[in-house]
Amino acid sequence: MIKRQSKPNHSCDDPVFLRTKREAFYILVAWTVGMIWTVGYCFVTGYNVPSEKIKATMGIPNWVFFGVLVPWIIITIFSIWFSLFYIADDDSGKTDE
């Protein structure tokens, strides 16, 4: 007879579990906002627009500059801040030595 291994007990009051859930939520929100902005802005300002109406910023079309470059820079700065100052290093439990 095959024994099933029990699943780890992640109770809702475990502070490490709650913190990792909160961190994952913030990462998912940041990713979603970045994707919605990038896809939405690029679609509205860069799709089916006559080429004579497209303006450039620093030699880059506006829809690329404000739709891709600027959000990626903002998300990269947020990711660096988040990983260095927000994510906590918690004890993961007992270790067998």
C-alpha positions as CSV (number, residue, x, y, z in Angstrom):
1,M,0.0,0.0,0.0
2,I,1.3,3.4,-0.9
3,K,1.3,6.0,1.8
4,R,0.6,9.6,0.9
5,Q,2.9,12.2,2.2
6,S,1.1,14.9,4.2
7,K,1.1,18.4,2.9
8,P,3.0,21.0,4.9
9,N,0.8,22.8,7.3
10,H,0.6,26.5,6.3
11,S,-1.7,27.9,8.9
12,C,-3.0,31.4,8.3
13,D,-1.4,32.7,11.5
14,D,2.2,31.8,10.5
15,P,3.9,35.2,10.1
16,V,6.4,33.9,7.5
17,F,3.6,32.5,5.3
18,L,1.6,35.7,5.6
19,R,4.6,37.9,4.7
20,T,5.4,35.8,1.7
21,K,1.8,35.9,0.6
22,R,1.8,39.7,0.9
23,E,5.1,40.0,-1.0
24,A,3.8,37.8,-3.8
25,F,0.6,40.0,-4.0
26,Y,2.7,43.2,-4.3
27,I,4.8,41.6,-7.1
28,L,1.7,40.5,-8.9
29,V,0.1,43.9,-8.7
30,A,3.3,45.6,-9.9
31,W,3.5,43.2,-12.9
32,T,-0.2,43.6,-13.7
33,V,0.0,47.4,-13.6
34,G,3.1,47.5,-15.8
35,M,1.6,45.1,-18.3
36,I,-1.7,46.9,-18.5
37,W,0.1,50.3,-19.0
38,T,2.5,48.9,-21.6
39,V,0.0,47.1,-23.7
40,G,-2.8,49.7,-23.3
41,Y,-0.6,52.7,-24.0
42,C,1.2,51.1,-27.0
43,F,-2.1,49.9,-28.5
44,V,-3.8,53.3,-28.2
45,T,-0.9,55.5,-29.3
46,G,1.0,53.2,-31.7
47,Y,-1.5,51.0,-33.5
48,N,-3.3,52.2,-36.6
49,V,-1.8,55.7,-36.3
50,P,-0.5,57.4,-39.5
51,S,3.2,57.7,-39.5
52,E,3.1,61.5,-39.9
53,K,1.2,61.8,-36.6
54,I,3.9,59.9,-34.6
55,K,6.2,62.1,-32.7
56,A,9.7,61.2,-31.4
57,T,11.3,61.7,-28.0
58,M,15.1,61.5,-28.1
59,G,14.8,59.8,-31.4
60,I,12.4,57.1,-30.2
61,P,8.8,57.1,-31.1
62,N,6.6,58.4,-28.3
63,W,4.6,55.2,-28.0
64,V,7.8,53.2,-27.5
65,F,9.4,55.8,-25.1
66,F,6.3,56.3,-22.9
67,G,4.8,52.8,-23.4
68,V,7.8,50.6,-23.0
69,L,11.0,52.4,-21.9
70,V,9.6,54.6,-19.1
71,P,7.4,51.9,-17.5
72,W,10.3,49.4,-17.6
73,I,12.6,51.9,-15.9
74,I,10.0,52.5,-13.2
75,I,9.3,48.8,-12.6
76,T,13.0,48.1,-12.5
77,I,13.5,50.8,-9.8
78,F,10.6,49.4,-7.9
79,S,11.9,45.8,-8.2
80,I,15.3,46.9,-6.9
81,W,13.8,48.8,-3.9
82,F,11.4,46.0,-3.2
83,S,14.0,43.3,-3.2
84,L,16.6,45.3,-1.2
85,F,14.4,47.0,1.4
86,Y,11.0,45.3,1.6
87,I,11.5,41.5,1.3
88,A,12.5,40.1,4.7
89,D,14.9,37.3,5.3
90,D,13.1,34.9,7.7
91,D,14.2,31.7,9.3
92,S,12.8,28.9,7.2
93,G,12.6,26.4,10.1
94,K,14.7,23.7,11.7
95,T,17.8,22.4,9.9
96,D,19.4,19.0,10.3
97,E,23.1,19.2,10.7
